């Protein structure tokens, strides 16, 4: 089972059928390179309302995954160009908002060159009481993981997938979060940064310090939806992210296609996903510590031929990622004596959540480092 939320479609599809019938259209582009599927959207939306993004009381999640699979379509698709944002009082995913309104990405105040990657707690999170999800985790201190990203899409006021900041314009996530989305769906997607409370419960509000619209999604051509290998994606956001103590990038490991390079290390997982299989979602960011295990042990659990060197597995008693954590990072302090956090994996799938017989499975960032670099630069 992937770590993606189970999604419903009826109300979302009904709204879009109505909107399509009354609004003019523009084009998004969907095309394939030799190793990726690319979805690009035009910037045609109205300015973002900060109050809409940060102060909207979110109803229970009603996310969607009905749209055409772009991998099978690979055609430019027309979608509405709204002269107004029709989803009031929902947020308008267009221009950015930051608490630091007068700080630009190129200004000295942004400190872009002075914030190192991998900022976070000095050590992996310890179990606290009361015990709550990720599964078996605890509430994270606000902004203690400054690279975590919550992805939202129209119809899903809560976070539907996670991600991590890897540059001022790029976010790393999982392919399976986007495989069934259209260019229009991407055009409604925003990335919430510096967020602790997602605001998915009645009378609550998300506290994101910055919001960026997603303008491009690239996922691996060879992603396998059945077995979930090659589960990697790079998102482009606009305008560039302004780094701060609460918002900064994760470190990435160098390219290495060997299996088991991080075996035995404690690693931190985090996200806004379900607290248990088919359970509810938390409001606050959750965190937990798991241990990376050999791929051979993981293959033995899953029956063999499932886990490849482009994947890694991690587990701990009663702790795991779950639906809604897809695309989020698993990070470790890979250098002796360093407190910097390196993203070793991308949350991909598992058999249930915190099932004692099955570890969680993650895409290996080291294996895909060259692929990631290509779409960070392109």
N, C-alpha and C positions, 0 to 999 in steps of 0.2 A: 504494500500500500504506500503510495507516495505521501509526502508530508504536506500536500496541497489540500486546502479546505474542500470538502464536498460542497458543490455549488448548485444553486437553484436558478431557474431561468424565467419563470412565467412572467412575473411583474416587469422584469428588465426588458424582456422581448416585447411585451405589450407597449411599454413606453417608447421603445425605439421604432416600432412599427408606426406609431402615431407621429413621431418626430420626422421619420423619413418621408411621410406623406405630405408634410407641410413645409419642409426646409430645403433649400438648395444644397448642392453637393460640391465637394472638392475631392482631390485624390490623395490617397496615401500610396506608398510604394511597398510592394512585397517582392523580393527577388532572392535568388540563390547565388552564392559564390561557390568556390570549390570546396569549402569546408564550413559554410554557415548559411543559415536562412536569416535574412535581414528584413525587418519591418520598420519603415520610416513614416512619420506623420508630418503634415504641414503645420506650421504655427499660425493658426487662424482663429484662436480663441480670444475672448475678452480678458482684460486685466484681472488678476487674482485678487479676491477680496480677503485681506488678512483675517477679518472676523469670521468669514465663511470657513476658512481653513482651520482656524484655531478655536473658535468658540461655537461651533455647531454641535448641538446635543445629538449624539449619534443614536439612531434606533438600532435594534438587533441586526446583526449582519444578514444581508441578503445578496451575497455575491453571485457571479455568473461565470459560466464556462460553456456557453452554447455556441459561440461563434465559429465560423469556418476555420478549419486548420490551414494556416497559411502555407505549410510545407507541401500540401497537396494542391493548393491554388496557384501560388507564385505569380499572381497577376496584380496589376494596379487595380485598386478597388475604390469606387466613389463612396464618400461618406458625407453626412451633412456638414455644412459650414454655417453654423448658427450665427445670426446677427445679434443674438442675445444668448446668455447662458440659460438654457431652458429647464435646468434641474433645480431651480430655486426651491427650498433654501439650502440645497446641497452645495458643496464647495465648487469653485470654478478652477479647474486645473490648467492654468496658463502661466502667467508671469510669476516670479518668485516672491517670497516674503521672508524677511529675516528680522529678528529683533534689532539687529544692527543695520537699520535702514540706510544709513549714510556710508556704509562701508562697502567698497567694491572689491572684487576679487583681485584687482591689481593695486589696490591702495596699500600703503605701509601698515595701516591699521589691521588689515586682514591677516597679517603674520603668516601668509601662505608658506613662506620658505623657512619659518622658524618653528613649525610644529612637526615633530617627528611622527612617523607612522607607529601604529601599535600601542597607542596610549590606552591604559586600562588599569584595573586593580593590580596591586603588587603580586598577588597570588591568586590561584583558582578559587572560585567562590566556595565557601563552606556551607554545609547544610544548616538551615535555620528553622526555627519553629515560628509560626505554623508551617507545615509542609504544604506547598502548593505547586502547580505546574510551573514550568515548561512541561515535564512530568517529573515530579519529585524534586523540584527546584525551589527557588526562593525569589522574592522581589529583589530586583537589582536596584542599587542606589541610583538616583537620577543622574544620567549622563556619565555613568561609570564606564560604559562601553561606547565611546564617542563615534565609533565607525558603524554601528548597527543602523540599518535602514528599515523602515516599515513602508511597504508598497500598498497603495490603495487604488481602487478602481471604482468607477460609478456602479452603484448597486451593491457595493461592499464597503460601507462606512468604516468598518474595522479593517485591520491589516489582513490581506489575503495571502501575502508571501513576504519573506524577508529578503534582505540583501546586505551588502557591505560597501562602504566607500573605499575605492581604490585610487581615485584621482579626483581633481576638482570637477570633472565632467563625466566620470564613469562609475557605475555601480556593478558589482559582481552578484550574480544570482543563479538560479537553476533553470535549465531549459524547460522543464515540465510545467513551470509556472505560466509559460507563454505559448505553448505549442498549440493551443486551441483558441487563441485570441486573434481577432482581426485588427486591421489598422485603426478602425474606429475605437475599438476597446483600448488600444494603446494610447489613443489621443485623449482618453479620459483618465489616464493613469498619472498619479503623482507619487513622489518619494518624500516621506516624512523623515526629517533629520533632527537629531538632538531631542528625540522624543522618548519619554518614559511611559506616560499614560496614553493609551490609544483612543480612549473615549468611545468604547464600543458598548457600554452599558447605559441604560436610561439615565438621563440627567447628568451625564458626564461629558467631558470635553477632552480632546487630544491637546497635548501640551508641546507639540513640535515647535522647536525654535526656528526651523527653516523648512520651507517646502519648495521642491523643484518639480517641474513637469518632465515627464519622460517623452523624449522625441524620437528615440530609436531603440530597438531591441534586436540584438544579434544572438542567435543560439546555434549550437553545434549541429551541422547538417546530419551527422551520424547519431544524433540522439535517438535512443531506442525507448519508445514509450512503454513497452512491455517490461523490459528488464532494467530500465532507467540508467543505462550507462551512457557516458558522454553527456552527462546532465549539467551543462554549464552554459551560462548566458552572460553577456555584457550589455548593460543599458547605458544610453547616453542621456544626460539630464541637461537642462538649460534653464536659466543661465548658470555659469559655473558656481560651484559650492564655495562659500566663504568659510574657511577653516577658523576654528575657535577652540577654546578648551573643551567645549561640549560637542564639537563636530570636527572630526579629523579622520584620516584614512587608516586602514589596517595595513600591516606589513604583509607582503607576499613572499613565499619561499622561492628560491631559484628553481629553474627547471630541473626535474629529476623524474625519470620514468620508472624508477625502481619501486617495487612494492615494499611495504613494511618499513619505510624509512623513519616513521615516527612511532613505531610500536612501543608500548609501555609508558608513553607520556600521558600525563593528565592533561585534559583539554576542557575548555569551557564551551558550553552550548548556550544559546540565548534566543529568545523570540517571544512573540505574542500568541503562540499557537495554543491548541487545546490542552487542558489540564490532564486529560486522560482520553483514551480512544473513544471517539464520538461524544466527548464531554464538552463542557463549556469553555469559553476563552477567558483569560484573565484580562484585567484592565491595565495592569502595570507590566512592564517588561520583566520576563522571567529569566533565570539563569541556573545552571547546574554544572557540576563537574563529572566528566566521564573519563574512561581510560581507553586509549587506542589499542586494539587487539590485532593479532596477525590475520591477514586475509585468509590463510588456510583455515584458521579456527572459524572465521565468519562463513566461509564456504561450507564447512561441515554443518553449521547451523542451518543454512539455507538449502542444503542438499547438493552442493557442488555445481560448478559451471555458471554461477550467478555473479560472483564477485571477481572483478578483474583488477589489473594493476592501476587502472585509472580510477579506482575507488579505494576507500579505506573504511574501516568499521570501528565503532566505539560503543562502549556500554558501561554501565554501573548499576548496581542493584537498585531498582525502583526509579531510575533516572533515564530520560530519553527525550528526544525531540518528538513532536507529534504533528497532526494536521494543522496547517497554518504557519508552521516554522520553516516550510520549504524555502530554499534559496538563501536562508540565513547562514551565518558563519559558524564553523567550529574552529576555535583558535587555541594555540598552545604557545608556551614560552620555550621556543626551540633552541635558544642559545643559553648555555650554562652561565649563570650569573646575571642574565638580562631579564628585566621585567617587561620588555616589549612583547606584544602579542602578534603572532604570525598566523594568518589564516591557512590552515592545513586542509580544510575541506569545506564543501558546500552541502547543506542539508538536502538529502535526496529522498530516501524511502526507508521503510522498515516493515516488519510483520507485526502489526499492532503498534502500541506505544508502551515502552518499558516492559515488553514481554520478556520474561527471564530467559527464554530459549532463543531469542533473536536480537542481535545487536542492531543499532542504527547504522545506516549506510550513507556515506557521503562521497561526493565527487572529489577526487584528489586535485588540489590546486597546483601542486608541484608538477603533476603530470601535464596539466593543461596550461602551464605558465606561458609557453611560447604562443599558443592560440590566444590566450588572454591579452598578451602584449600586442599582438597584431591588431585586435579590435579596440585596444586602448588608444592606439596611435592612428588608426584609420577612421 
